[in-house]
Amino acid sequence: MFLTQATIAADPDMHDRVAQAAAQEGAADDGFDPDWWAQGWRRVWAAAPGWDTAWESAVAGGVPSPGADPGVITDGMILSQVQAMMPFRTVVAPLP
């Protein structure tokens, strides 16, 4: 599960899709570059319920690029996760 979530978080196609959803939902209106926001929160959105299972199923089924395949993690799944993470905010570094 965690390795799969880490793989999703590092996938450039997933980053692009999540960033695009953030752009559509107004990240820039809230003062955030959608790419920067998606990068900062990648560990959170990659842990969305059901994403790891869908990814693992796609890999087992021979899908060559699960992050680019909207049949694996759908646009609706991405949109739902991005909306659940709103309002857009920065990732705050922990105190030393």
N, CA, C and O atoms as a GROMACS GRO file, in nm:
protein
  384
    1MET      N    1   0.082  -0.119   0.000
    1MET     CA    2   0.000   0.000   0.000
    1MET      C    3   0.087   0.126   0.000
    1MET      O    4   0.069   0.212  -0.086
    2PHE      N    5   0.180   0.138   0.095
    2PHE     CA    6   0.259   0.261   0.103
    2PHE      C    7   0.353   0.278  -0.015
    2PHE      O    8   0.374   0.389  -0.064
    3LEU      N    9   0.410   0.168  -0.062
    3LEU     CA   10   0.497   0.177  -0.179
    3LEU      C   11   0.416   0.221  -0.301
    3LEU      O   12   0.463   0.302  -0.381
    4THR      N   13   0.297   0.168  -0.315
    4THR     CA   14   0.211   0.207  -0.427
    4THR      C   15   0.173   0.355  -0.416
    4THR      O   16   0.176   0.426  -0.516
    5GLN      N   17   0.138   0.400  -0.297
    5GLN     CA   18   0.106   0.542  -0.278
    5GLN      C   19   0.226   0.631  -0.309
    5GLN      O   20   0.210   0.738  -0.368
    6ALA      N   21   0.345   0.587  -0.270
    6ALA     CA   22   0.466   0.664  -0.301
    6ALA      C   23   0.490   0.668  -0.451
    6ALA      O   24   0.535   0.770  -0.505
    7THR      N   25   0.461   0.558  -0.519
    7THR     CA   26   0.476   0.554  -0.665
    7THR      C   27   0.379   0.651  -0.731
    7THR      O   28   0.415   0.722  -0.824
    8ILE      N   29   0.257   0.653  -0.683
    8ILE     CA   30   0.156   0.746  -0.736
    8ILE      C   31   0.202   0.890  -0.712
    8ILE      O   32   0.193   0.974  -0.802
    9ALA      N   33   0.252   0.919  -0.593
    9ALA     CA   34   0.296   1.054  -0.559
    9ALA      C   35   0.410   1.102  -0.648
    9ALA      O   36   0.424   1.222  -0.673
   10ALA      N   37   0.492   1.009  -0.696
   10ALA     CA   38   0.608   1.045  -0.779
   10ALA      C   39   0.579   1.040  -0.929
   10ALA      O   40   0.666   1.074  -1.009
   11ASP      N   41   0.460   0.999  -0.967
   11ASP     CA   42   0.428   0.983  -1.108
   11ASP      C   43   0.401   1.120  -1.174
   11ASP      O   44   0.311   1.192  -1.130
   12PRO      N   45   0.478   1.156  -1.277
   12PRO     CA   46   0.459   1.287  -1.339
   12PRO      C   47   0.322   1.306  -1.405
   12PRO      O   48   0.269   1.417  -1.405
   13ASP      N   49   0.264   1.200  -1.459
   13ASP     CA   50   0.132   1.213  -1.520
   13ASP      C   51   0.026   1.241  -1.413
   13ASP      O   52  -0.065   1.322  -1.435
   14MET      N   53   0.038   1.175  -1.299
   14MET     CA   54  -0.057   1.202  -1.190
   14MET      C   55  -0.040   1.345  -1.139
   14MET      O   56  -0.138   1.414  -1.111
   15HIS      N   57   0.085   1.388  -1.128
   15HIS     CA   58   0.109   1.527  -1.084
   15HIS      C   59   0.039   1.624  -1.179
   15HIS      O   60  -0.029   1.716  -1.134
   16ASP      N   61   0.057   1.602  -1.309
   16ASP     CA   62  -0.004   1.693  -1.407
   16ASP      C   63  -0.156   1.692  -1.396
   16ASP      O   64  -0.220   1.797  -1.406
   17ARG      N   65  -0.213   1.575  -1.378
   17ARG     CA   66  -0.360   1.565  -1.370
   17ARG      C   67  -0.414   1.630  -1.244
   17ARG      O   68  -0.516   1.698  -1.248
   18VAL      N   69  -0.346   1.608  -1.132
   18VAL     CA   70  -0.390   1.669  -1.006
   18VAL      C   71  -0.372   1.821  -1.013
   18VAL      O   72  -0.459   1.896  -0.970
   19ALA      N   73  -0.260   1.866  -1.067
   19ALA     CA   74  -0.237   2.011  -1.081
   19ALA      C   75  -0.343   2.074  -1.170
   19ALA      O   76  -0.389   2.186  -1.143
   20GLN      N   77  -0.382   2.004  -1.276
   20GLN     CA   78  -0.485   2.059  -1.364
   20GLN      C   79  -0.620   2.069  -1.293
   20GLN      O   80  -0.693   2.166  -1.311
   21ALA      N   81  -0.651   1.969  -1.212
   21ALA     CA   82  -0.775   1.975  -1.134
   21ALA      C   83  -0.770   2.091  -1.035
   21ALA      O   84  -0.869   2.161  -1.016
   22ALA      N   85  -0.654   2.111  -0.973
   22ALA     CA   86  -0.639   2.224  -0.880
   22ALA      C   87  -0.655   2.357  -0.953
   22ALA      O   88  -0.715   2.450  -0.900
   23ALA      N   89  -0.602   2.364  -1.073
   23ALA     CA   90  -0.619   2.487  -1.152
   23ALA      C   91  -0.766   2.511  -1.182
   23ALA      O   92  -0.815   2.623  -1.170
   24GLN      N   93  -0.835   2.405  -1.222
   24GLN     CA   94  -0.978   2.418  -1.253
   24GLN      C   95  -1.058   2.461  -1.131
   24GLN      O   96  -1.155   2.535  -1.143
   25GLU      N   97  -1.016   2.415  -1.015
   25GLU     CA   98  -1.089   2.445  -0.892
   25GLU      C   99  -1.047   2.577  -0.827
   25GLU      O  100  -1.098   2.611  -0.720
   26GLY      N  101  -0.956   2.651  -0.889
   26GLY     CA  102  -0.926   2.786  -0.843
   26GLY      C  103  -0.803   2.802  -0.757
   26GLY      O  104  -0.795   2.898  -0.680
   27ALA      N  105  -0.707   2.712  -0.766
   27ALA     CA  106  -0.584   2.727  -0.686
   27ALA      C  107  -0.518   2.861  -0.713
   27ALA      O  108  -0.474   2.928  -0.619
   28ALA      N  109  -0.511   2.902  -0.838
   28ALA     CA  110  -0.447   3.030  -0.872
   28ALA      C  111  -0.526   3.147  -0.814
   28ALA      O  112  -0.468   3.247  -0.773
   29ASP      N  113  -0.657   3.134  -0.810
   29ASP     CA  114  -0.740   3.239  -0.751
   29ASP      C  115  -0.710   3.256  -0.602
   29ASP      O  116  -0.725   3.365  -0.547
   30ASP      N  117  -0.666   3.147  -0.539
   30ASP     CA  118  -0.629   3.150  -0.397
   30ASP      C  119  -0.481   3.183  -0.377
   30ASP      O  120  -0.432   3.180  -0.265
   31GLY      N  121  -0.411   3.214  -0.487
   31GLY     CA  122  -0.271   3.255  -0.478
   31GLY      C  123  -0.170   3.142  -0.486
   31GLY      O  124  -0.055   3.159  -0.447
   32PHE      N  125  -0.212   3.026  -0.536
   32PHE     CA  126  -0.122   2.912  -0.545
   32PHE      C  127  -0.102   2.869  -0.689
   32PHE      O  128  -0.197   2.855  -0.765
   33ASP      N  129   0.024   2.849  -0.727
   33ASP     CA  130   0.053   2.787  -0.854
   33ASP      C  131   0.006   2.641  -0.843
   33ASP      O  132   0.048   2.570  -0.752
   34PRO      N  133  -0.080   2.596  -0.933
   34PRO     CA  134  -0.133   2.460  -0.922
   34PRO      C  135  -0.025   2.352  -0.920
   34PRO      O  136  -0.039   2.251  -0.850
   35ASP      N  137   0.083   2.371  -0.996
   35ASP     CA  138   0.192   2.273  -0.996
   35ASP      C  139   0.263   2.270  -0.861
   35ASP      O  140   0.295   2.163  -0.809
   36TRP      N  141   0.287   2.385  -0.805
   36TRP     CA  142   0.351   2.394  -0.674
   36TRP      C  143   0.263   2.330  -0.567
   36TRP      O  144   0.312   2.255  -0.483
   37TRP      N  145   0.133   2.358  -0.572
   37TRP     CA  146   0.040   2.300  -0.475
   37TRP      C  147   0.037   2.148  -0.487
   37TRP      O  148   0.046   2.077  -0.386
   38ALA      N  149   0.026   2.097  -0.610
   38ALA     CA  150   0.020   1.952  -0.631
   38ALA      C  151   0.148   1.884  -0.582
   38ALA      O  152   0.143   1.775  -0.527
   39GLN      N  153   0.261   1.948  -0.603
   39GLN     CA  154   0.388   1.892  -0.556
   39GLN      C  155   0.393   1.889  -0.404
   39GLN      O  156   0.432   1.788  -0.345
   40GLY      N  157   0.354   1.996  -0.341
   40GLY     CA  158   0.360   2.004  -0.195
   40GLY      C  159   0.268   1.908  -0.124
   40GLY      O  160   0.299   1.860  -0.015
   41TRP      N  161   0.155   1.879  -0.184
   41TRP     CA  162   0.054   1.793  -0.121
   41TRP      C  163   0.050   1.653  -0.182
   41TRP      O  164  -0.046   1.579  -0.159
   42ARG      N  165   0.151   1.615  -0.259
   42ARG     CA  166   0.150   1.488  -0.333
   42ARG      C  167   0.132   1.366  -0.244
   42ARG      O  168   0.066   1.270  -0.285
   43ARG      N  169   0.188   1.368  -0.125
   43ARG     CA  170   0.175   1.252  -0.036
   43ARG      C  171   0.032   1.237   0.015
   43ARG      O  172  -0.013   1.127   0.046
   44VAL      N  173  -0.039   1.348   0.024
   44VAL     CA  174  -0.177   1.344   0.072
   44VAL      C  175  -0.271   1.296  -0.038
   44VAL      O  176  -0.348   1.202  -0.016
   45TRP      N  177  -0.264   1.359  -0.156
   45TRP     CA  178  -0.358   1.316  -0.260
   45TRP      C  179  -0.329   1.176  -0.311
   45TRP      O  180  -0.420   1.105  -0.354
   46ALA      N  181  -0.203   1.134  -0.305
   46ALA     CA  182  -0.169   0.998  -0.349
   46ALA      C  183  -0.223   0.891  -0.255
   46ALA      O  184  -0.233   0.774  -0.292
   47ALA      N  185  -0.258   0.932  -0.133
   47ALA     CA  186  -0.314   0.838  -0.035
   47ALA      C  187  -0.467   0.838  -0.036
   47ALA      O  188  -0.529   0.784   0.055
   48ALA      N  189  -0.527   0.899  -0.138
   48ALA     CA  190  -0.673   0.904  -0.147
   48ALA      C  191  -0.730   0.762  -0.147
   48ALA      O  192  -0.671   0.672  -0.207
   49PRO      N  193  -0.843   0.742  -0.080
   49PRO     CA  194  -0.904   0.609  -0.072
   49PRO      C  195  -0.927   0.546  -0.210
   49PRO      O  196  -0.987   0.608  -0.298
   50GLY      N  197  -0.879   0.425  -0.226
   50GLY     CA  198  -0.902   0.350  -0.348
   50GLY      C  199  -0.799   0.369  -0.458
   50GLY      O  200  -0.794   0.290  -0.552
   51TRP      N  201  -0.717   0.472  -0.448
   51TRP     CA  202  -0.621   0.497  -0.555
   51TRP      C  203  -0.516   0.387  -0.562
   51TRP      O  204  -0.480   0.343  -0.671
   52ASP      N  205  -0.466   0.343  -0.447
   52ASP     CA  206  -0.362   0.240  -0.448
   52ASP      C  207  -0.416   0.109  -0.506
   52ASP      O  208  -0.347   0.041  -0.581
   53THR      N  209  -0.537   0.075  -0.471
   53THR     CA  210  -0.599  -0.048  -0.522
   53THR      C  211  -0.617  -0.040  -0.674
   53THR      O  212  -0.589  -0.136  -0.745
   54ALA      N  213  -0.665   0.074  -0.722
   54ALA     CA  214  -0.685   0.092  -0.867
   54ALA      C  215  -0.551   0.084  -0.940
   54ALA      O  216  -0.542   0.022  -1.046
   55TRP      N  217  -0.449   0.145  -0.884
   55TRP     CA  218  -0.315   0.145  -0.945
   55TRP      C  219  -0.259   0.003  -0.951
   55TRP      O  220  -0.210  -0.040  -1.055
   56GLU      N  221  -0.266  -0.068  -0.839
   56GLU     CA  222  -0.214  -0.204  -0.834
   56GLU      C  223  -0.287  -0.295  -0.932
   56GLU      O  224  -0.225  -0.380  -0.996
   57SER      N  225  -0.416  -0.279  -0.945
   57SER     CA  226  -0.495  -0.357  -1.040
   57SER      C  227  -0.450  -0.328  -1.183
   57SER      O  228  -0.439  -0.419  -1.265
   58ALA      N  229  -0.426  -0.201  -1.212
   58ALA     CA  230  -0.382  -0.163  -1.346
   58ALA      C  231  -0.244  -0.221  -1.378
   58ALA      O  232  -0.222  -0.272  -1.488
   59VAL      N  233  -0.154  -0.215  -1.283
   59VAL     CA  234  -0.020  -0.271  -1.302
   59VAL      C  235  -0.030  -0.421  -1.325
   59VAL      O  236   0.035  -0.475  -1.415
   60ALA      N  237  -0.109  -0.488  -1.244
   60ALA     CA  238  -0.128  -0.633  -1.259
   60ALA      C  239  -0.191  -0.667  -1.394
   60ALA      O  240  -0.166  -0.774  -1.450
   61GLY      N  241  -0.272  -0.576  -1.446
   61GLY     CA  242  -0.337  -0.597  -1.575
   61GLY      C  243  -0.254  -0.554  -1.694
   61GLY      O  244  -0.300  -0.562  -1.808
   62GLY      N  245  -0.131  -0.507  -1.670
   62GLY     CA  246  -0.042  -0.471  -1.778
   62GLY      C  247  -0.058  -0.331  -1.834
   62GLY      O  248  -0.009  -0.303  -1.943
   63VAL      N  249  -0.125  -0.243  -1.761
   63VAL     CA  250  -0.138  -0.104  -1.808
   63VAL      C  251   0.001  -0.040  -1.800
   63VAL      O  252   0.060  -0.033  -1.692
   64PRO      N  253   0.054   0.008  -1.914
   64PRO     CA  254   0.192   0.056  -1.915
   64PRO      C  255   0.217   0.187  -1.841
   64PRO      O  256   0.326   0.210  -1.789
   65SER      N  257   0.117   0.273  -1.836
   65SER     CA  258   0.133   0.403  -1.771
   65SER      C  259   0.005   0.437  -1.694
   65SER      O  260  -0.078   0.514  -1.743
   66PRO      N  261  -0.012   0.380  -1.576
   66PRO     CA  262  -0.137   0.398  -1.501
   66PRO      C  263  -0.172   0.545  -1.474
   66PRO      O  264  -0.290   0.581  -1.474
   67GLY      N  265  -0.073   0.628  -1.452
   67GLY     CA  266  -0.100   0.768  -1.422
   67GLY      C  267  -0.158   0.846  -1.538
   67GLY      O  268  -0.226   0.946  -1.518
   68ALA      N  269  -0.132   0.801  -1.658
   68ALA     CA  270  -0.183   0.869  -1.777
   68ALA      C  271  -0.314   0.808  -1.827
   68ALA      O  272  -0.374   0.858  -1.922
   69ASP      N  273  -0.357   0.701  -1.764
   69ASP     CA  274  -0.477   0.632  -1.809
   69ASP      C  275  -0.597   0.673  -1.723
   69ASP      O  276  -0.606   0.633  -1.608
   70PRO      N  277  -0.690   0.753  -1.778
   70PRO     CA  278  -0.804   0.799  -1.700
   70PRO      C  279  -0.902   0.688  -1.662
   70PRO      O  280  -0.999   0.713  -1.591
   71GLY      N  281  -0.877   0.568  -1.710
   71GLY     CA  282  -0.958   0.455  -1.669
   71GLY      C  283  -0.908   0.391  -1.540
   71GLY      O  284  -0.977   0.308  -1.481
   72VAL      N  285  -0.790   0.428  -1.497
   72VAL     CA  286  -0.731   0.372  -1.375
   72VAL      C  287  -0.773   0.457  -1.256
   72VAL      O  288  -0.852   0.414  -1.172
   73ILE      N  289  -0.720   0.577  -1.248
   73ILE     CA  290  -0.766   0.677  -1.151
   73ILE      C  291  -0.838   0.780  -1.234
   73ILE      O  292  -0.776   0.854  -1.311
   74THR      N  293  -0.968   0.785  -1.219
   74THR     CA  294  -1.051   0.867  -1.308
   74THR      C  295  -1.039   1.015  -1.274
   74THR      O  296  -0.995   1.054  -1.166
   75ASP      N  297  -1.078   1.097  -1.371
   75ASP     CA  298  -1.082   1.241  -1.346
   75ASP      C  299  -1.175   1.273  -1.231
   75ASP      O  300  -1.149   1.365  -1.153
   76GLY      N  301  -1.284   1.199  -1.219
   76GLY     CA  302  -1.377   1.220  -1.109
   76GLY      C  303  -1.314   1.191  -0.974
   76GLY      O  304  -1.338   1.262  -0.876
   77MET      N  305  -1.232   1.086  -0.968
   77MET     CA  306  -1.161   1.054  -0.844
   77MET      C  307  -1.064   1.166  -0.807
   77MET      O  308  -1.055   1.206  -0.691
   78ILE      N  309  -0.994   1.216  -0.907
   78ILE     CA  310  -0.898   1.325  -0.883
   78ILE      C  311  -0.972   1.450  -0.838
   78ILE      O  312  -0.933   1.513  -0.739
   79LEU      N  313  -1.077   1.486  -0.908
   79LEU     CA  314  -1.153   1.605  -0.874
   79LEU      C  315  -1.210   1.595  -0.732
   79LEU      O  316  -1.204   1.692  -0.656
   80SER      N  317  -1.262   1.481  -0.698
   80SER     CA  318  -1.317   1.461  -0.564
   80SER      C  319  -1.210   1.480  -0.457
   80SER      O  320  -1.236   1.542  -0.354
   81GLN      N  321  -1.091   1.427  -0.480
   81GLN     CA  322  -0.983   1.441  -0.382
   81GLN      C  323  -0.937   1.586  -0.371
   81GLN      O  324  -0.918   1.637  -0.260
   82VAL      N  325  -0.920   1.652  -0.484
   82VAL     CA  326  -0.878   1.793  -0.480
   82VAL      C  327  -0.982   1.877  -0.408
   82VAL      O  328  -0.947   1.962  -0.326
   83GLN      N  329  -1.108   1.855  -0.435
   83GLN     CA  330  -1.214   1.930  -0.367
   83GLN      C  331  -1.214   1.902  -0.217
   83GLN      O  332  -1.242   1.992  -0.137
   84ALA      N  333  -1.184   1.779  -0.178
   84ALA     CA  334  -1.179   1.745  -0.036
   84ALA      C  335  -1.064   1.815   0.035
   84ALA      O  336  -1.066   1.830   0.157
   85MET      N  337  -0.964   1.857  -0.040
   85MET     CA  338  -0.846   1.923   0.018
   85MET      C  339  -0.859   2.076   0.018
   85MET      O  340  -0.767   2.145   0.061
   86MET      N  341  -0.969   2.126  -0.029
   86MET     CA  342  -0.990   2.271  -0.032
   86MET      C  343  -1.039   2.318   0.104
   86MET      O  344  -1.101   2.241   0.177
   87PRO      N  345  -1.012   2.443   0.139
   87PRO     CA  346  -0.950   2.547   0.059
   87PRO      C  347  -0.801   2.520   0.040
   87PRO      O  348  -0.738   2.452   0.122
   88PHE      N  349  -0.747   2.574  -0.068
   88PHE     CA  350  -0.606   2.557  -0.097
   88PHE      C  351  -0.525   2.629   0.010
   88PHE      O  352  -0.555   2.742   0.047
   89ARG      N  353  -0.423   2.561   0.057
   89ARG     CA  354  -0.336   2.621   0.158
   89ARG      C  355  -0.195   2.564   0.139
   89ARG      O  356  -0.176   2.465   0.069
   90THR      N  357  -0.100   2.628   0.200
   90THR     CA  358   0.038   2.586   0.190
   90THR      C  359   0.069   2.471   0.284
   90THR      O  360   0.002   2.454   0.386
   91VAL      N  361   0.168   2.394   0.250
   91VAL     CA  362   0.219   2.292   0.340
   91VAL      C  363   0.313   2.363   0.436
   91VAL      O  364   0.408   2.429   0.392
   92VAL      N  365   0.288   2.351   0.562
   92VAL     CA  366   0.370   2.420   0.662
   92VAL      C  367   0.476   2.323   0.712
   92VAL      O  368   0.445   2.210   0.749
   93ALA      N  369   0.599   2.368   0.714
   93ALA     CA  370   0.709   2.286   0.763
   93ALA      C  371   0.696   2.272   0.915
   93ALA      O  372   0.656   2.366   0.984
   94PRO      N  373   0.731   2.154   0.967
   94PRO     CA  374   0.724   2.136   1.112
   94PRO      C  375   0.828   2.223   1.183
   94PRO      O  376   0.933   2.256   1.128
   95LEU      N  377   0.796   2.259   1.304
   95LEU     CA  378   0.889   2.337   1.384
   95LEU      C  379   1.009   2.251   1.422
   95LEU      O  380   0.996   2.131   1.443
   96PRO      N  381   1.128   2.313   1.432
   96PRO     CA  382   1.249   2.235   1.468
   96PRO      C  383   1.241   2.181   1.610
   96PRO      O  384   1.333   2.114   1.656
   0.00000   0.00000   0.00000
